[in-house]
Amino acid sequence: MALINDFMSLIYPRRCEACGNLLFKHERFICNYCSVNLPKSGYHKYPGNELEQVFAGRIPFEGVYSFYVFEKSGKVQRLLHHIKYQEQKELAVFLGKQYTKELLKDNFKLGFDVIIPIPLHKNKLTQRGYNQSECFAKGFSLETNIPLDTSSMIRVTETATQTRRKKYERWENVEGIFALTSTENLKGKHVLIVDDVITTGATIEAAWEALKNVEGIKVSVAAIAFAARRL
């Protein structure tokens, strides 16, 4: 098997998804250098950070976190592009696991009862074949054994991309797009909402609008990256 893997590596060399350099045998998806030097946010260690400020006065969150800080044309953008447009769903799962390990290494107290990834509309899901936010959430769930809930919240409206929209346009584009299929299993629970990228926070706020009337619910937010400089 090792010989077969070595032979396949010669034909299809494994490269770091962040920098493009060749990976060593012990490395998966991201080289050790990038793993150490990618711009991690560390927001779980700093209450009142700039990501929390995005949602201040909008969502009564317990906490808001992201693995990385997004920089245009940077390595994190490359990771996200590979996940979203090059079918690298296993990369998203890997990042979910790595982020969880980072939190646990810092003695972060998880305290979540259930994880809900931001859902895709059924048409987009059929087109892409997977939900990148769900894949990231899956990695988080696998490392923590916190249940992953992909059925309680659905996307009822198909929206256009948010990429080139201004802040108020983003909010208008996602207003009322989510609905709950059930509330019983969410009552009194601390829910972790998971997205791939947070910019203005409009999508997360739309998810909160769908969840806010659930009895006793508490909400935290996590994402692969936060596009801080785009706000």
C-alpha positions in Angstrom: 0.0 0.0 0.0 2.9 2.4 0.8 4.4 1.7 -2.6 1.1 2.4 -4.3 0.7 5.7 -2.3 4.3 6.7 -3.2 3.6 5.9 -6.9 0.4 7.9 -6.9 2.2 10.8 -5.2 4.6 10.9 -8.2 1.7 11.2 -10.6 -0.6 13.3 -8.5 1.6 15.1 -6.0 -0.1 16.3 -2.9 0.2 20.0 -2.4 -0.7 22.3 0.5 -4.1 23.8 -0.1 -2.9 27.2 1.3 0.5 27.8 -0.4 0.7 25.1 -3.1 4.0 23.6 -1.9 4.4 19.9 -1.9 3.3 18.1 1.3 5.4 15.7 3.3 4.0 12.2 4.0 2.9 13.2 7.5 1.1 16.3 6.4 -2.6 16.5 5.4 -4.1 19.3 3.3 -2.0 22.0 4.9 1.8 22.1 5.3 3.2 22.5 8.8 4.5 26.0 7.9 1.1 27.2 6.9 -0.6 25.5 9.8 1.5 27.6 12.2 1.5 30.8 10.2 -2.0 31.2 8.8 -3.7 34.2 10.4 -5.6 32.6 13.2 -8.0 35.0 14.9 -7.7 33.8 18.5 -11.0 35.5 19.2 -12.0 32.8 21.8 -9.3 34.3 24.0 -10.4 37.9 23.7 -13.9 38.9 24.8 -15.1 42.1 23.1 -13.1 41.4 20.0 -13.9 43.0 16.7 -16.0 40.0 15.6 -18.2 40.3 18.7 -18.6 43.9 17.9 -20.2 43.0 14.5 -23.1 41.5 16.4 -23.3 43.7 19.4 -26.8 45.0 19.8 -28.1 42.7 17.1 -27.8 39.2 18.6 -27.7 38.3 22.3 -24.9 35.8 21.7 -23.0 33.8 24.2 -19.8 33.9 22.1 -18.7 34.6 18.5 -15.6 32.9 17.1 -13.7 32.3 13.9 -10.7 30.1 13.1 -9.0 32.5 10.7 -9.0 36.1 9.7 -9.8 36.5 6.0 -7.5 38.6 3.8 -8.2 39.3 0.2 -5.9 37.3 -2.1 -4.4 35.6 1.0 -3.9 32.0 1.9 -7.2 31.8 3.8 -9.1 33.0 0.7 -7.4 30.2 -1.2 -8.5 27.6 1.3 -12.1 28.9 1.1 -12.0 28.9 -2.7 -10.8 25.3 -2.8 -13.6 24.3 -0.4 -16.4 26.1 -2.1 -15.5 25.8 -5.8 -13.1 22.8 -6.1 -15.1 20.2 -4.2 -12.7 20.1 -1.3 -15.3 19.2 1.3 -12.8 17.0 3.2 -10.7 20.1 3.6 -13.6 21.8 5.4 -14.0 18.8 7.7 -10.3 18.8 8.4 -10.4 22.5 9.3 -13.3 21.9 11.7 -11.3 19.3 13.5 -8.2 21.5 13.6 -10.2 24.4 15.0 -11.6 22.2 17.7 -8.2 21.0 18.7 -7.0 24.6 18.8 -9.9 25.5 21.2 -9.3 22.5 23.4 -5.6 23.2 23.5 -6.4 26.7 25.0 -8.7 25.0 27.5 -11.8 26.6 25.9 -15.0 25.4 27.6 -17.3 24.2 24.8 -20.7 24.0 26.5 -22.7 23.7 23.3 -25.6 21.3 23.1 -26.1 21.2 19.4 -24.4 22.5 16.2 -26.5 23.9 13.4 -24.7 24.8 10.1 -26.1 27.6 8.0 -28.2 25.6 5.5 -28.0 25.9 1.7 -31.2 26.2 -0.4 -32.0 22.8 -1.9 -31.3 24.0 -5.4 -27.8 25.2 -4.4 -27.2 22.0 -2.5 -28.1 19.9 -5.6 -25.9 22.0 -7.8 -22.8 22.0 -5.5 -23.4 18.5 -4.0 -22.5 19.5 -0.4 -22.8 22.3 2.1 -19.3 23.7 3.0 -20.6 25.1 6.4 -22.0 21.7 7.2 -18.6 20.0 6.4 -16.8 22.4 8.7 -19.4 21.8 11.4 -19.0 18.0 10.9 -15.3 18.3 11.8 -16.2 20.2 14.9 -18.8 17.6 15.8 -16.5 14.6 15.2 -13.9 16.0 17.6 -16.4 16.9 20.3 -19.3 14.4 20.0 -21.7 17.4 20.0 -24.7 16.5 17.9 -24.9 18.0 14.4 -28.4 19.1 13.5 -29.0 19.6 9.8 -32.8 19.3 9.7 -34.2 21.8 12.3 -33.4 24.9 10.2 -33.9 25.1 6.5 -33.3 27.8 3.8 -36.7 28.6 2.3 -35.5 31.3 -0.2 -32.7 31.0 -2.7 -30.6 34.1 -2.7 -28.0 35.6 -5.0 -24.4 35.7 -3.9 -23.4 38.2 -1.2 -19.9 38.9 -2.5 -20.4 42.3 -4.2 -23.3 43.6 -2.2 -23.1 46.5 0.2 -23.9 46.1 3.9 -27.6 47.1 3.7 -28.1 45.1 0.5 -26.7 42.0 2.2 -29.3 42.3 5.0 -32.1 42.8 2.5 -30.9 39.8 0.5 -31.1 37.4 3.4 -34.2 38.7 5.3 -36.6 35.9 6.1 -34.6 33.2 4.2 -34.6 30.7 7.1 -37.3 28.8 8.8 -37.5 26.1 11.5 -39.0 22.6 10.8 -39.1 21.8 14.5 -38.4 23.6 17.8 -38.8 20.9 20.4 -35.3 19.6 20.2 -33.9 23.2 20.5 -35.8 24.3 23.6 -33.4 25.3 26.4 -30.4 24.4 24.3 -27.1 26.3 23.6 -26.9 26.2 19.8 -23.6 26.8 17.9 -24.4 28.3 14.5 -21.7 27.6 12.0 -20.9 29.4 8.8 -18.0 29.4 6.4 -17.3 33.2 6.2 -18.6 36.1 8.2 -18.5 39.5 6.7 -21.3 41.9 7.8 -23.1 39.2 9.8 -26.3 39.5 7.8 -26.7 35.7 7.2 -26.1 34.9 10.9 -28.6 37.6 11.9 -31.2 36.0 9.6 -30.6 32.6 11.2 -31.1 34.3 14.6 -34.4 35.7 13.5 -35.6 32.2 12.8 -34.3 30.9 16.1 -35.0 33.7 18.5 -38.5 32.7 19.6 -37.5 29.2 20.7 -38.0 28.9 24.4 -34.8 29.2 26.4 -32.5 29.1 23.5 -28.9 30.4 23.7 -26.8 31.0 20.7 -23.1 31.1 19.8 -21.5 31.6 16.4 -18.4 30.0 14.8 -16.9 30.3 11.3 -13.9 29.3 9.3 -13.0 32.9 8.8 -14.0 36.5 9.5 -13.5 39.1 6.7 -12.6 41.9 9.1 -11.1 44.3 6.6 -14.2 44.2 4.4 -16.5 45.7 7.0 
